[in-house]
Each structure stands twice: as C-alpha cells, then as structure tokens.
C-alpha cells in the first residue's frame, strides 16, 4: 500500500546506500501523486561537498524532473530531521508536505523558532523513526570502534 510507511521505507533504502558508501545514513525521496519522482542520500564525502545532503539532492532532482523550482504538490520523505540548511531549501521550494523519520535534537531545524518551513508546508514526524535511528546508531557505533 502506498502510504507514509511505504515511502519512508524507500527513503530508508536510500539511507542504506549511504551507509554502504561510508556516508552518514540519511535518505530521502520526493513523491508527487503517489509516485516517487526523485531520490537522494547523503554524499558529502563522495562529492567533497558539505551541502550534498540527501534532502538537497532529492529536491534538485525533483525540480529538474518537474521543470519547476516549486514543489507545492510534493511530499519529501526523509529519514532524519532536516538541518537548518535543508529546511531553508524546503522553504524556498515550498514543499507541500514533509515527512520525517527520526528527530535530530542536536542539529535539526525544529529547534529554531519560528519554524523554518514554509507556512503552507504540512509536517508529519516519527514515521519509521526506530528503523532510522537503528541505522544511524549502527553507523556511528562503527566509527567509534
């Protein structure tokens, strides 16, 4: 069934790709009319680019696919709460709906008030959060050993 859990599981597959490449395991997919139109995962190491976050790569791909800089009819599914930079990009893209897996209390945008999201953006949090956190913990545990 095409629901939040399904699309977040697709974002988790992207995060697993990041994990396998030694990147912080964050994945994102952009959905428009129940169809995935763009995907992305963190590639900051691979591209030697601190801005190569999953969200930004997915936003850019979706904008190219649609031929528009606005994503008002789209939903972004991302496994980890976006940082301030990514929230700013989501604001400018006017994303219609943001669905977040795990919270990021240290670097996530939700710690900033007023909200950095566009006023018309709907927000859903906690979708497959445990699975996202498990992947992140395994990644950072591996770095410490």
C-alpha positions in Angstrom: 0.0 0.0 0.0 1.3 3.4 -0.9 1.3 5.2 2.5 3.8 7.0 4.7 5.4 3.8 5.9 5.9 2.6 2.4 7.5 5.8 1.1 9.7 6.1 4.2 10.9 2.6 3.7 12.0 3.8 0.2 13.9 6.6 1.9 15.5 4.1 4.3 16.7 2.1 1.3 18.5 5.3 0.2 19.9 5.7 3.7 21.3 2.2 3.5 23.0 3.1 0.3 24.7 6.0 2.1 25.7 3.6 4.9 27.3 1.2 2.5 29.3 4.0 1.0 30.5 5.2 4.4 28.3 8.3 4.4 26.1 9.3 7.3 23.0 7.2 6.5 20.3 9.7 5.6 18.0 9.1 2.7 15.2 11.0 1.0 12.5 10.5 -1.6 10.2 13.1 -3.2 6.7 11.8 -4.0 4.2 13.5 -6.3 0.8 12.0 -6.9 1.8 8.8 -5.2 4.8 8.3 -7.4 8.5 8.7 -6.5 9.9 11.3 -8.7 13.3 11.8 -7.0 15.7 10.1 -4.6 18.8 11.1 -2.7 21.1 10.1 0.0 24.0 11.9 1.8 27.0 12.2 -0.5 29.1 14.8 1.3 32.2 12.6 1.4 31.9 11.2 -2.1 31.3 14.7 -3.7 33.5 16.5 -1.3 30.7 18.9 -0.7 29.2 19.8 2.7 25.9 20.7 1.0 25.4 17.3 -0.6 22.7 16.3 1.9 20.0 13.7 0.9 17.3 16.4 1.0 19.1 18.8 -1.2 20.0 16.2 -3.8 16.4 14.9 -3.8 15.0 18.5 -4.1 17.2 19.3 -7.0 16.3 16.0 -8.8 12.6 16.7 -8.3 12.8 20.2 -9.5 14.6 19.0 -12.7 12.0 16.3 -13.2 9.1 18.7 -12.9 10.8 21.6 -14.6 9.9 23.8 -11.7 11.6 25.3 -8.7 8.4 24.8 -6.6 7.4 21.5 -5.1 4.0 22.6 -3.7 2.3 19.4 -4.8 5.1 17.1 -3.5 6.0 15.3 -0.3 9.5 14.8 0.9 10.2 11.7 3.0 13.5 11.9 4.9 14.9 9.5 7.4 16.4 12.2 9.7 15.0 15.6 10.6 16.5 18.1 8.2 19.1 20.5 9.3 18.7 24.3 9.2 20.2 24.5 5.7 17.9 21.8 4.3 14.9 23.4 6.0 15.7 26.6 4.3 15.8 24.9 0.9 12.5 23.2 1.7 11.1 26.7 2.5 12.2 28.1 -0.9 11.0 25.1 -2.8 7.7 25.5 -1.0 7.4 21.7 -0.3 3.8 20.8 0.3 4.4 18.1 2.9 7.4 17.0 4.9 7.5 13.5 6.5 10.4 12.9 8.9 11.7 9.7 10.4 14.0 10.3 13.3 14.3 13.5 15.2 17.7 15.3 15.3 17.7 17.2 18.6 21.3 18.5 18.1 21.2 19.8 14.5 17.5 19.6 13.4 15.5 22.6 12.2 12.8 22.1 14.9 15.0 23.7 17.5 14.7 27.0 15.7 11.6 29.2 16.3 9.7 30.5 14.4 9.6 27.4 12.1 11.9 27.5 9.1 9.4 25.7 7.0 7.1 27.4 4.6 3.8 28.3 6.3 1.8 26.1 3.9 4.1 23.0 4.5 2.4 20.2 6.4 4.7 18.3 8.8 4.5 14.7 9.9 7.1 13.3 12.2 8.1 9.9 13.7 7.5 7.7 10.6 9.7 4.6 10.9 11.8 6.6 13.4 13.1 3.4 15.2 14.4 2.0 11.9 16.1 5.3 11.1 17.7 5.6 14.5 18.9 2.0 14.4 20.7 2.6 11.1 22.3 5.9 12.4 23.4 4.2 15.7 25.0 1.3 13.8 26.9 3.8 11.6 28.2 5.9 14.5 29.0 2.8 16.6 31.1 1.5 13.7 33.0 4.8 13.6 33.9 4.6 17.3 35.3 1.1 17.1 
